[in-house]
Amino acid sequence: MVSLKNVLKSVRQAGSKQVRPMINRFRVQNYKALRDVSLDLTPIHVLIGPNDSGKTSILSALAALCRSVDLHLEQAFGGAWDGRELVWHGDSEGVVRLSADLSAGDIKTYALDCRFPNAGRQVRVERESFSNYSQIDANKGATDSLVRRVCVRNAAETAETQKVCRAVHEGLSGVHYYRWNPRTLALPVAPDSARQFRLNSDGFGLALLLDDILGFDRDRFNELEARFRSIFPEITSIKLLRQPGFRAPRDDVEQVSKLNQADGKGVYFALRGNQQLVPASQVSDGIMMILGYLAILYTPHSPRVLLIDEPENGIHPKRLQEVLNILREIVSSQVRTQLVLTTHSPYAVSLFEPGEVTLCTKSDGEVKTKRLSDSKLVEEQGSLFTLGEIWTAEGDEDLAQDNSLSRS
């Protein structure tokens, strides 16, 4: 089996030979506990830190910016909220600012200022800016970004505005945000044309995604199955059988799917030496999680931005490397995909370079970030210990307060 370190090396080498459409830097202001947080991102980037240190809020903010180019603003900001509940300390201005530095196209920085009213689930555009194109004005008070109006709703704009908006749309559209529940992954699913090649954030829809891959390209499904069997040799095949399934409404990040039952398909496994098929609901969480990641790897429509919250959940440490291998392979095989994940696993952190890891901490209610490549402690101990060992030994607080390296 190819080691994860070699996969990491190949991803970095590939990235140095071609321009990868990527978010180089993300900044969020006045969102939840994120008063003013910036992240310099790599093709694969990891957020670490204690609970309640803002990691998931950063993923949510990044997802909101990406989703805003395709959805109404109130849909881009997922979950249950009202009025200014998402705004830093309910700030009276009620404005959240999201911005991204993009590596491809003429747009260096795209920024979206969103105003939240005192009450109700509403969001309005306060300001939308495109670096080097100050003459482009968004409609203040609109419920859609200018990018969405041009690229999704085909609004009539000048040729230059259309070009600029399409460049931003190409850089941000297609975010997948996953915080999977293994039992939700195992649910049978009813057919739904609006859900083709897509999972909900909680993992709902896996049976349908697998069926979509099978119907689109049987060879691709066979490759997925062979890869799955190489990880779990006791399983001889994956079956998709008709049974009552569930149908869920549009995906809403941070909310549980509300399910309705209808005819559908479920996932079953054939085991070596066992003539009876085993339903997905009866296998381990780890089996379902790895099958889900493989489904993303083999889908023909790769995500532009892939956000994953704690992929180690439900995974044995020995299997975690398999998961990280798959995630690395998604990025290395799909030049347009960028991955940002959170983790509490020192083992996972040890498989990344210091520049790919950002530590999140909270002080006086405010989130702070620090890349581990800026840490003197990491530089001094890196030749003796793994990154995960340094993190475990020194702790979040000491690493956060560690003097940063000077950069010339």
NORVENVEN-V584360 format. One record per pair of residues at least 6 apart in sequence whose ideal C-beta (glycine too) atoms are under 7 Angstrom apart, sorted by sequence separation. I is the first residue (numbers start at 0). J is the second residue. D is the distance in whole Angstrom. If there is no record, write none. Layout:
i:I j:J d:D
i:I j:J d:D
This chain:
i:27 j:33 d:5
i:28 j:34 d:7
i:48 j:54 d:6
i:83 j:89 d:5
i:101 j:107 d:7
i:129 j:135 d:6
i:148 j:154 d:4
i:198 j:204 d:5
i:228 j:234 d:6
i:330 j:336 d:5
i:342 j:348 d:7
i:371 j:377 d:5
i:28 j:35 d:5
i:86 j:93 d:6
i:100 j:107 d:6
i:115 j:122 d:6
i:149 j:156 d:5
i:197 j:204 d:7
i:198 j:205 d:6
i:212 j:219 d:6
i:213 j:220 d:4
i:227 j:234 d:7
i:228 j:235 d:7
i:269 j:276 d:6
i:270 j:277 d:6
i:329 j:336 d:6
i:359 j:366 d:6
i:360 j:367 d:5
i:46 j:54 d:4
i:67 j:75 d:4
i:100 j:108 d:5
i:101 j:109 d:6
i:137 j:145 d:4
i:212 j:220 d:5
i:268 j:276 d:7
i:279 j:287 d:6
i:311 j:319 d:5
i:314 j:322 d:6
i:330 j:338 d:5
i:348 j:356 d:6
i:390 j:398 d:7
i:27 j:36 d:5
i:66 j:75 d:4
i:76 j:85 d:6
i:86 j:95 d:6
i:113 j:122 d:5
i:114 j:123 d:5
i:247 j:256 d:4
i:248 j:257 d:6
i:267 j:276 d:4
i:268 j:277 d:5
i:329 j:338 d:7
i:359 j:368 d:6
i:377 j:386 d:7
i:380 j:389 d:5
i:83 j:93 d:5
i:85 j:95 d:7
i:98 j:108 d:6
i:99 j:109 d:6
i:127 j:137 d:3
i:194 j:204 d:6
i:198 j:208 d:6
i:227 j:237 d:7
i:247 j:257 d:6
i:267 j:277 d:6
i:358 j:368 d:7
i:26 j:37 d:4
i:46 j:57 d:6
i:98 j:109 d:7
i:113 j:124 d:7
i:114 j:125 d:4
i:126 j:137 d:7
i:149 j:160 d:7
i:197 j:208 d:7
i:212 j:223 d:7
i:247 j:258 d:5
i:267 j:278 d:5
i:357 j:368 d:5
i:358 j:369 d:5
i:63 j:75 d:5
i:98 j:110 d:4
i:113 j:125 d:6
i:149 j:161 d:6
i:196 j:208 d:6
i:224 j:236 d:6
i:267 j:279 d:7
i:310 j:322 d:5
i:326 j:338 d:6
i:357 j:369 d:7
i:377 j:389 d:6
i:24 j:37 d:6
i:25 j:38 d:5
i:63 j:76 d:5
i:112 j:125 d:4
i:124 j:137 d:5
i:126 j:139 d:7
i:194 j:207 d:6
i:224 j:237 d:5
i:245 j:258 d:4
i:246 j:259 d:5
i:265 j:278 d:6
i:266 j:279 d:4
i:357 j:370 d:5
i:358 j:371 d:6
i:376 j:389 d:7
i:24 j:38 d:7
i:96 j:110 d:6
i:97 j:111 d:5
i:112 j:126 d:4
i:124 j:138 d:7
i:125 j:139 d:7
i:150 j:164 d:6
i:245 j:259 d:7
i:265 j:279 d:7
i:268 j:282 d:6
i:356 j:370 d:7
i:24 j:39 d:5
i:25 j:40 d:6
i:62 j:77 d:7
i:124 j:139 d:6
i:149 j:164 d:4
i:150 j:165 d:6
i:196 j:211 d:5
i:245 j:260 d:6
i:246 j:261 d:5
i:356 j:371 d:5
i:371 j:386 d:7
i:23 j:39 d:7
i:24 j:40 d:7
i:96 j:112 d:5
i:111 j:127 d:5
i:124 j:140 d:7
i:188 j:204 d:5
i:191 j:207 d:7
i:195 j:211 d:6
i:310 j:326 d:7
i:354 j:370 d:6
i:23 j:40 d:6
i:36 j:53 d:7
i:123 j:140 d:5
i:124 j:141 d:5
i:127 j:144 d:6
i:186 j:203 d:6
i:190 j:207 d:7
i:243 j:260 d:6
i:244 j:261 d:6
i:376 j:393 d:6
i:22 j:40 d:5
i:59 j:77 d:7
i:94 j:112 d:5
i:95 j:113 d:5
i:110 j:128 d:5
i:123 j:141 d:7
i:127 j:145 d:5
i:146 j:164 d:5
i:150 j:168 d:4
i:183 j:201 d:5
i:184 j:202 d:4
i:188 j:206 d:4
i:244 j:262 d:7
i:245 j:263 d:7
i:353 j:371 d:4
i:354 j:372 d:4
i:38 j:57 d:7
i:94 j:113 d:7
i:123 j:142 d:6
i:145 j:164 d:6
i:183 j:202 d:4
i:187 j:206 d:6
i:188 j:207 d:4
i:243 j:262 d:6
i:244 j:263 d:2
i:353 j:372 d:4
i:33 j:53 d:6
i:94 j:114 d:5
i:95 j:115 d:7
i:109 j:129 d:6
i:122 j:142 d:7
i:124 j:144 d:6
i:183 j:203 d:5
i:243 j:263 d:7
i:244 j:264 d:6
i:21 j:42 d:6
i:32 j:53 d:5
i:36 j:57 d:7
i:93 j:114 d:5
i:146 j:167 d:5
i:177 j:198 d:7
i:180 j:201 d:5
i:184 j:205 d:5
i:242 j:263 d:7
i:244 j:265 d:7
i:93 j:115 d:5
i:108 j:130 d:4
i:146 j:168 d:5
i:178 j:200 d:6
i:179 j:201 d:6
i:180 j:202 d:6
i:242 j:264 d:7
i:376 j:398 d:6
i:19 j:42 d:6
i:33 j:56 d:6
i:93 j:116 d:7
i:106 j:129 d:6
i:107 j:130 d:4
i:177 j:200 d:6
i:178 j:201 d:7
i:179 j:202 d:4
i:241 j:264 d:6
i:242 j:265 d:5
i:32 j:56 d:6
i:33 j:57 d:7
i:106 j:130 d:6
i:107 j:131 d:7
i:176 j:200 d:5
i:240 j:264 d:6
i:305 j:329 d:7
i:323 j:347 d:6
i:353 j:377 d:5
i:374 j:398 d:6
i:31 j:56 d:4
i:135 j:160 d:5
i:177 j:202 d:7
i:239 j:264 d:5
i:240 j:265 d:6
i:288 j:313 d:5
i:319 j:344 d:7
i:376 j:401 d:5
i:30 j:56 d:7
i:105 j:131 d:7
i:213 j:239 d:7
i:288 j:314 d:6
i:375 j:401 d:6
i:378 j:404 d:6
i:33 j:60 d:6
i:239 j:266 d:6
i:240 j:267 d:5
i:319 j:346 d:6
i:323 j:350 d:6
i:374 j:401 d:5
i:375 j:402 d:5
i:14 j:42 d:5
i:135 j:163 d:6
i:285 j:313 d:6
i:301 j:329 d:7
i:319 j:347 d:6
i:353 j:381 d:7
i:86 j:115 d:5
i:210 j:239 d:5
i:237 j:266 d:7
i:238 j:267 d:4
i:284 j:313 d:3
i:285 j:314 d:5
i:289 j:318 d:7
i:296 j:325 d:6
i:375 j:404 d:6
i:27 j:57 d:7
i:30 j:60 d:5
i:85 j:115 d:6
i:209 j:239 d:6
i:285 j:315 d:6
i:292 j:322 d:6
i:310 j:340 d:6
i:316 j:346 d:5
i:356 j:386 d:7
i:369 j:399 d:6
i:373 j:403 d:4
i:94 j:125 d:5
i:132 j:163 d:5
i:237 j:268 d:6
i:238 j:269 d:6
i:305 j:336 d:6
i:311 j:342 d:6
i:373 j:404 d:5
i:10 j:42 d:6
i:83 j:115 d:5
i:289 j:321 d:6
i:293 j:325 d:6
i:296 j:328 d:6
i:301 j:333 d:4
i:303 j:335 d:6
i:309 j:341 d:6
i:310 j:342 d:7
i:367 j:399 d:7
i:10 j:43 d:7
i:27 j:60 d:4
i:64 j:97 d:4
i:82 j:115 d:6
i:111 j:144 d:6
i:206 j:239 d:6
i:236 j:269 d:4
i:285 j:318 d:5
i:289 j:322 d:6
i:292 j:325 d:4
i:296 j:329 d:5
i:303 j:336 d:7
i:304 j:337 d:5
i:305 j:338 d:5
i:306 j:339 d:5
i:307 j:340 d:4
i:308 j:341 d:5
i:309 j:342 d:6
i:311 j:344 d:4
i:353 j:386 d:6
i:63 j:97 d:6
i:82 j:116 d:6
i:83 j:117 d:7
i:129 j:163 d:5
i:234 j:268 d:5
i:235 j:269 d:5
i:288 j:322 d:7
i:292 j:326 d:7
i:295 j:329 d:6
i:301 j:335 d:6
i:302 j:336 d:6
i:309 j:343 d:6
i:64 j:99 d:6
i:82 j:117 d:5
i:234 j:269 d:7
i:235 j:270 d:7
i:301 j:336 d:5
i:351 j:386 d:7
i:360 j:395 d:6
i:25 j:61 d:6
i:82 j:118 d:4
i:234 j:270 d:6
i:235 j:271 d:5
i:311 j:347 d:6
i:349 j:385 d:4
i:360 j:396 d:7
i:60 j:97 d:6
i:81 j:118 d:6
i:82 j:119 d:6
i:233 j:270 d:6
i:349 j:386 d:5
i:358 j:395 d:6
i:81 j:119 d:7
i:206 j:244 d:7
i:233 j:271 d:5
i:238 j:276 d:6
i:348 j:386 d:5
i:349 j:387 d:4
i:81 j:120 d:6
i:348 j:387 d:4
i:349 j:388 d:7
i:360 j:399 d:4
i:80 j:120 d:7
i:358 j:398 d:6
i:72 j:113 d:6
i:346 j:387 d:6
i:358 j:399 d:6
i:345 j:387 d:3
i:348 j:390 d:6
i:345 j:388 d:7
i:67 j:111 d:6
i:203 j:247 d:5
i:345 j:390 d:6
i:76 j:122 d:6
i:345 j:391 d:5
i:64 j:111 d:6
i:73 j:120 d:5
i:73 j:121 d:6
i:199 j:247 d:6
i:73 j:122 d:5
i:72 j:122 d:4
i:200 j:250 d:6
i:199 j:250 d:4
i:200 j:252 d:5
i:34 j:87 d:5
i:203 j:256 d:5
i:31 j:85 d:6
i:201 j:255 d:6
i:210 j:264 d:6
i:30 j:85 d:6
i:187 j:242 d:5
i:189 j:244 d:4
i:191 j:246 d:6
i:201 j:256 d:6
i:231 j:286 d:6
i:31 j:87 d:7
i:187 j:243 d:7
i:188 j:244 d:5
i:189 j:245 d:6
i:29 j:86 d:6
i:30 j:87 d:7
i:106 j:163 d:6
i:187 j:244 d:4
i:188 j:245 d:6
i:189 j:246 d:4
i:199 j:256 d:5
i:209 j:266 d:7
i:29 j:87 d:4
i:109 j:167 d:5
i:187 j:245 d:7
i:206 j:264 d:5
i:186 j:245 d:6
i:206 j:265 d:6
i:230 j:289 d:6
i:106 j:166 d:5
i:206 j:266 d:5
i:29 j:90 d:6
i:105 j:166 d:6
i:106 j:167 d:6
i:205 j:266 d:7
i:104 j:166 d:4
i:227 j:290 d:6
i:29 j:94 d:6
i:30 j:95 d:5
i:104 j:169 d:7
i:29 j:95 d:5
i:104 j:170 d:6
i:227 j:293 d:6
i:28 j:95 d:7
i:29 j:96 d:6
i:103 j:170 d:6
i:226 j:293 d:6
i:28 j:96 d:4
i:101 j:170 d:4
i:27 j:97 d:6
i:72 j:142 d:6
i:223 j:293 d:5
i:71 j:142 d:6
i:72 j:143 d:7
i:223 j:294 d:7
i:26 j:98 d:5
i:71 j:143 d:6
i:99 j:171 d:7
i:189 j:261 d:4
i:183 j:256 d:7
i:189 j:262 d:6
i:190 j:263 d:6
i:25 j:99 d:5
i:189 j:263 d:4
i:223 j:297 d:4
i:24 j:99 d:7
i:188 j:263 d:5
i:222 j:297 d:6
i:24 j:100 d:4
i:68 j:144 d:6
i:176 j:252 d:5
i:187 j:263 d:5
i:188 j:264 d:7
i:22 j:99 d:5
i:23 j:100 d:5
i:67 j:144 d:5
i:187 j:264 d:6
i:22 j:100 d:7
i:68 j:146 d:4
i:69 j:147 d:6
i:187 j:265 d:3
i:219 j:297 d:5
i:22 j:101 d:6
i:23 j:102 d:5
i:68 j:147 d:6
i:67 j:147 d:7
i:21 j:102 d:5
i:185 j:266 d:7
i:20 j:102 d:6
i:68 j:150 d:7
i:69 j:151 d:6
i:212 j:294 d:7
i:19 j:102 d:7
i:20 j:103 d:4
i:216 j:299 d:7
i:18 j:102 d:6
i:215 j:299 d:6
i:18 j:103 d:6
i:209 j:294 d:6
i:212 j:297 d:6
i:205 j:291 d:6
i:208 j:294 d:5
i:212 j:298 d:6
i:202 j:291 d:6
i:205 j:294 d:6
i:208 j:298 d:7
i:230 j:321 d:6
i:185 j:279 d:4
i:185 j:280 d:5
i:68 j:167 d:7
i:68 j:168 d:5
i:185 j:287 d:5
i:196 j:298 d:5
i:68 j:171 d:5
i:69 j:172 d:6
i:181 j:284 d:4
i:184 j:287 d:4
i:196 j:299 d:7
i:68 j:172 d:5
i:196 j:300 d:5
i:65 j:171 d:5
i:181 j:287 d:5
i:64 j:171 d:7
i:181 j:288 d:6
i:184 j:291 d:5
i:66 j:174 d:6
i:65 j:174 d:4
i:179 j:288 d:6
i:62 j:174 d:5
i:179 j:291 d:6
i:62 j:176 d:4
i:58 j:176 d:7
i:175 j:302 d:4
i:174 j:302 d:7
i:173 j:302 d:5
i:174 j:303 d:6
i:177 j:306 d:7
i:173 j:303 d:3
i:174 j:304 d:4
i:175 j:305 d:5
i:176 j:306 d:4
i:177 j:307 d:5
i:178 j:308 d:4
i:172 j:303 d:6
i:173 j:304 d:7
i:175 j:306 d:7
i:171 j:303 d:7
i:174 j:306 d:7
i:181 j:313 d:5
i:20 j:169 d:7
i:20 j:170 d:6
i:77 j:251 d:5
i:78 j:252 d:6
i:77 j:252 d:3
i:78 j:253 d:3
i:79 j:254 d:6
i:77 j:253 d:5
i:78 j:254 d:6
i:77 j:254 d:7
i:62 j:252 d:6
i:59 j:252 d:7
i:59 j:253 d:7
i:65 j:304 d:5
i:62 j:306 d:6
i:61 j:306 d:6
i:58 j:306 d:5
i:58 j:308 d:6
i:55 j:308 d:6
i:61 j:339 d:7
i:58 j:339 d:7
i:58 j:341 d:7
i:43 j:327 d:7
i:55 j:341 d:7
i:43 j:330 d:5
i:54 j:341 d:4
i:42 j:330 d:6
i:42 j:337 d:6
i:43 j:338 d:5
i:44 j:339 d:5
i:45 j:340 d:6
i:46 j:341 d:5
i:47 j:342 d:6
i:45 j:342 d:6
i:40 j:339 d:7
i:47 j:348 d:6
i:45 j:348 d:7
i:54 j:359 d:5
i:45 j:351 d:5
i:53 j:359 d:5
i:52 j:359 d:4
i:52 j:360 d:5
i:53 j:361 d:6
i:47 j:356 d:6
i:52 j:361 d:5
i:45 j:355 d:6
i:48 j:358 d:5
i:51 j:361 d:6
i:44 j:355 d:6
i:45 j:356 d:5
i:46 j:357 d:6
i:47 j:358 d:6
i:48 j:359 d:4
i:43 j:355 d:6
i:47 j:359 d:7
i:48 j:360 d:6
i:41 j:354 d:6
i:44 j:357 d:7
i:46 j:359 d:6
i:53 j:366 d:3
i:41 j:355 d:5
i:52 j:366 d:6
i:19 j:334 d:6
i:20 j:335 d:6
i:22 j:337 d:6
i:21 j:337 d:5
i:3 j:320 d:6
i:10 j:327 d:6
i:17 j:334 d:7
i:6 j:324 d:6
i:13 j:331 d:6
i:38 j:357 d:6
i:3 j:323 d:6
i:7 j:327 d:6
i:10 j:330 d:6
i:3 j:324 d:5
i:6 j:327 d:4
i:10 j:331 d:4
i:6 j:328 d:7
i:9 j:331 d:6
i:3 j:327 d:6
i:6 j:331 d:6
i:32 j:361 d:7
i:36 j:366 d:6
i:38 j:368 d:6
i:34 j:365 d:5
i:39 j:370 d:7
i:32 j:364 d:6
i:36 j:368 d:6
i:32 j:365 d:7
i:33 j:366 d:5
i:32 j:366 d:5
i:47 j:390 d:7
i:49 j:395 d:5
i:3 j:350 d:5
i:48 j:395 d:6
